[in-house]
Structure formats: structure tokens, C-alpha cells
Amino acid sequence: YSSILQDTVIAERYGRPVVALKVGATDQISGTVHDSSSSGNTIFLEPKSVIPLGNQIAQVEGFIKEEEQRLLADWSREVGRNYDQLEYLSHVMLQLDLALAKARYGNWLGGVLPSINKDQNIPFLIQQFRHPLLVWQQKNENGRQVIPISFEVNSNLRVVAITGPNTGGKTVTLKSIGLIAVMARCGLLLPCEATPCVPWFDQVLADIGDEQSLQQNLSTFSGHIVRICRILDSLALRPGPSMVLLDEVGAGTDPTEGTSIAIGLLKVLADQARLTVATTHFGELKALKYQDSRFENASVA
């Protein structure tokens, strides 16, 4: 039939096998017409010789769909009967998956297991901590070698003032201390050496960065004050052991006034927070340690 065929490829229309015939040739092959082309030059016909086979295939496919529906209904009833157990197992799998992800991440960081204690009389001791984002940058973007940070905060200290030149690493140190507390709470391994000793903190509160906002009519200084007010409110609502991180405390206003605000704030936080770490350029804040044994100074090179 090559003389009357438009194409030798067996096509399909509505799930049935068809051949493409030229218009006017439908009387030369007996069968059922299922469709025509958009131009009207081609007729798609299912030859009579394959119609019984197509009917058998359609019948078998109907049986298959019925069986699929029966199985899906049975399985759905089983899921309904065992919903509580399946929900519990899903929570177990979630916990296992999260634990595995944390373990793999800790292994990639080369982390160690911290010693966590809710006793407020233990020191905060970290040796050679490397900030995870800087580690990622070094490994994935051929960044510079990460400079580790070491610090020890004795149990009787409540406020640590970090001083040093600009770009010396004060803010990175501040963020690292907070990150250590949060990572330990989450059960993550810490990228440092030896066995880090980390006190338990119920919350970590921070004022880092510029909170200037035109929409809220906030200057740089008033933005800091708004955030500090939120920190004080949170400490009042949750009196448990808390960590407070303040970057350039008292900055953004007249140095004399800023120093007074910073001193007053740190004295309040010494009474309310387990540990406050603040970066500063104010020399007067360095003298607080000589008036109160709960204060200490730290520096970056």
C-alpha cells in the first residue's frame, strides 16, 4: 500500500494504532477512521485486521486500571489503620536524617564534640575555633587560610570588652562566640581543637550591624537603641542563662554620651545576663575591670 500511504510510520490516535492514508484512499483499506490532519490531506485509519487486537489490549488495560484502583484502596485503608505508627516513624526518620546531616557537616568541618554544662560556674573555653563560613570559603572558593580564635572566659566573669584596631577581627570574634553557643545547642560539632567547654545558654541575643531605617525613621544610633531595648525586654521575660553580643556598643552618637550609655548598659547586663561580650573603641570601658571583678578586657591584634 505504499502508493496510498502518506507515511510508513505507525501512528496512534486515542490509544489506537493507525496508518496515515492519502485522502480518497480510505475505500482501498477497510477499517475505522479515527482522525484527520489539520490540512485535511491525511486520514488516520485503524485497519480492520488489527481492530480485534486493539480491543483486547483496551480490555486488558481496563483490567489493569481496576486492579490498580483496588490495590490503592487497600493500601489507603492500611495507611488509615496505621496512621499513628506511620506518623511516629516519620518523626523518627526526620530525627535520624537531621542527626546524619549534622554528623556529616561536623565531619566535613573537622569538628570536635563540645562539653556542654548547665552549671553557670564552668568556664567558657575554646581553642583554635575557625568560623564555619570562612572554612567553607577557604575550601570551596580557594579563600585565604582561616585565622583561628582562642578565648577563655572564667566562670566569675559576666562582661568581656573586646578592643583593637579596625579590621582586626573584633566582630568576627563576637559572631564566633555566639555561633559556638548556638552550634553547641543544636548538637553540632565545633571546628576547633581539644575539647571545647561551653556553658548552656537559653538564648543568644545580639546587636550587630547597622539598624538604620528610613521607613521606621531610625538613625544608626536609635536603631541600636531599639534593638538593645528588645534585648532587655527578652532578658526580663526569660531570666535563664543568656548570652548578649553587642557590636560597637554606644557608637553612633557623641563619644561622651555613648560611653556613658555603654557603661550603664554593661553594668545592667552584668546583673541580668550570664555572659555579655561587647566590642568597643571607648577607652573608658577598659577601666571597668578595675572597678568590678565581673568585667574583663580582651583584644585582637
N, C-alpha and C positions, 0 to 999 in steps of 0.2 A: 504493500500500500504506500510506498514511498512517494508516488506521484500525487497522492491526495493529502499527504501529511505536511503540516507546516513545520513540525519539529519531531525528531525521533526520541526526544526525552519524554518519559512517562511522568506526567504531572499529577497533581492532586487537587481536587475541589470538594470541599465539605467532607473531607475524610475519605473520599472515594478515588481510586486510580482512574485517570482519564488520559486520552490521547488528543493532540491538537490537530483538528481537521480543517481543510480549507472550506470556506463557505460553499454550499451547493453539493458537498460530497457526503452529506450525512446519510443519503439513501444507499451508499455503497458499503457501509458497515452498520450492521444492526446493533443497537444499544440505546443507552439513555443519555440525553444531553443534560449536562449539569450547569454549564456556564458558557459565556462567550466573551471575547476580548473587548476592550473599550473601543477599538476601531471597528468592530463588527466583522472583521475579515477572518476570524478564527473561531471555531466551535470546539468546545471541550466535551468529549463524548466518552462515556464508560462502555466499552464493548460488552455485548451480551454474554460472551464466553466467560468473563470474569465477574459478572454480577453475582452468581451464587457464592463464589469465594468471598466477595466483599460483604455479602450478607452474613456469612459465617463469622468473618472477622468482627463485624459490628456486634453480632450476638455475643461473641466471646468477650469483647471489650465491655459490653453491658454487664456480663457476669463478674468481670474483674472489678468494675466500679461498685457493684453491690457488695462484693466481698470486702473491698476497701472500707466502705461505709460501716459494714458490720464490725470489722476489726477496730476502726476508730471509735465506734460507740462503746465497744467492750473496754478498750483501753481508757477511754474517758471516764467510764464508771469506776474502773480500778483507781484512777487518779483521784476521783472524788472520795472513794472509800479510804484512801491512804493519804489524804491531803496533809494532815498534821505531821505525819512522819516525813513526807517529802519536803515540807516547809522546813522542818528541823534539819534535815540533811542538806538543804540548800544553804542554810546558815552555817553549818559545819564546813561545807565546801568553800564558802566565802572566807571564813576564818583561815582555813588551810591555804587558800590561794593568796591571801594577804600576807600570811606568815612567810610563804615561799618567796613572794616578791620582795619582802623586806630582807630576807636572808640573802637572796641573790644580789640585791643592791648593796648590802653590807659587805658581801664578799668582793664585789666589784670595787668598792671604796677601799678595801683592805682594812675594814673596821675591826674594832675590838669591843668586847662586851663591857658595858659600864657597870659599876657598883652603885646601885640606887638605894637610898635610905631615907625614910620619912623623919628620922631623928634630926632635928634642927641643929644639933650640936656637932654635926660632922662637917669637915671642911669641904670646899669645892676645889677639887684638884684635877687639872688637865695638863697633859704633857704632849707637846708637838701636835696640836689639833690643826687640821687642814680643812678649810671651808669647802664643803661638797661642790658648790658651784664652780669654784676655782679649780678643783680637781677635775671636774668634767671639762672645763675649758682647756686645761692642760692636756688631757687625754684625747679630746675629740677635735680641738681646734689648734693643736700644736702651740698652746699658750705657754707663758713663762712658768718656770718652776714655782710651785706654791710655797710661800714662806709660812712655816707653821707658827702657831701661837701657843705659848705655855703660860699658865697662871695658877696661882694658889690663893684661895680666899679662906682665911681661918674662920672657924666656927663662930667666934665672937664678933666678927665684922658684919656690919649692916650696909655700909655705903662705901663704894670704891670709886674714886675720881680718877679718870684716865686723862693724862695730859700728853702733850707732844706736838710736834710741828704738823702743819697741813700736809696731807698725802702720806703721813707716817703710818697710817693703819689703825687709827683710833676707832673709826666707825666699823671697819671690818671686824675688829676685836669685839666691839659691842654686839654686832649681829651674831658673831660666832658664839658668844656666851649664851645669848638667847636661843640660838639654834641647838646648842648642846642640850639645854634643858628640855626643849620640845622634842628633839630626836630621842632622848632617853625616855620621855613619857610615852612615845609611840612604839617603843621596843626596837629601835634601830641601833645597829652597831655604829660606833663613833670612829671616824677616821683619825685616830691618834695613836699614841704609844702607851705601853704599860697598861695599867688598869685604872681608867678614869673613875674618880669618886664624885658622884653627882647627887646633891640633895634633891628631894622631891619638891616640886613647885606646883601648887594647884592651878596657878595661872601665870602667864608671862605677858606683861603689859609694856608697850613700847611707844615712845615718841621719837620717831626717826624720820628725817626728811622735812620738806617744806610743805606746810598745810595751807599756804596762801590760796585764797579763793575769791574771785571776783563775784561769783554768783551769791556767795554767802557773806559778802562784804567783810572778808577776813584778810588782815595783813599777815605777813610772815609771823610776827610776834603773837598776834591774837590767835592765829591758827594753832600755835604751840600751846597757848594758854587753854584753849578749848579742849585740846587733847589731854592735857595734864588734868583738867577738871574731870574728864571722863575716867582717867586712871584713878584719881582719888575716890570717885564715886564707886568704882568697881572694888577697890580695896575695902570700902565701908560695907558693901553688900556681901563680900566673900572674905571673911577675916582669916582664912587659912594662909599657909606659907606662899608668898607671891614673889615674883621677880619683876623689877621695874627697870627699864632701859631708857635712858634719856640722852639724846644726842645734842651736843652743844646747848646744855641746859642754861636758860636765861639769856640766850642770844637773841638778836633781832631788835634790841632796844638800847637805850642808853646804858653803857657798861656799868655805871654805878648802880643804877636801878636793877639791871639784870643780875648783877652779883648779889644784891640783897634778896631778890626773889629766889635765886638759885640756892642760897644758903638756907633761907626759911623753908623752902620746899624739901631740901635734902634732910633737914632736921625732922620734918614731919614724917618723911618716908622712912627714916631710921627707926621710928616708933611703930610704923604700920606694916612695913614690908620685910620679908625675910632677907632679901638682898636687893640693893639698888646699885646699878652701875651707870655712871654718867661720864660723858666726855666733856671737856671744858678747856677754854683758854684763859679763864679767870684765875689769877694767882691767889686771890683770897680764898678760893675753895681748897687750895692745897694746905692752908693753915688749919682747917677744921680738925685734922687728925691730932693736932697738938692740944685741942680742947675737949675732944671726945674720943675715947678708945674704940668706939664702934666705926670710926672713919679710917680710911687708908688711901694712900695715893699709889697710882701705877703710871707707867709711862711707856711710850713707844719711841723707837729710835728715829 
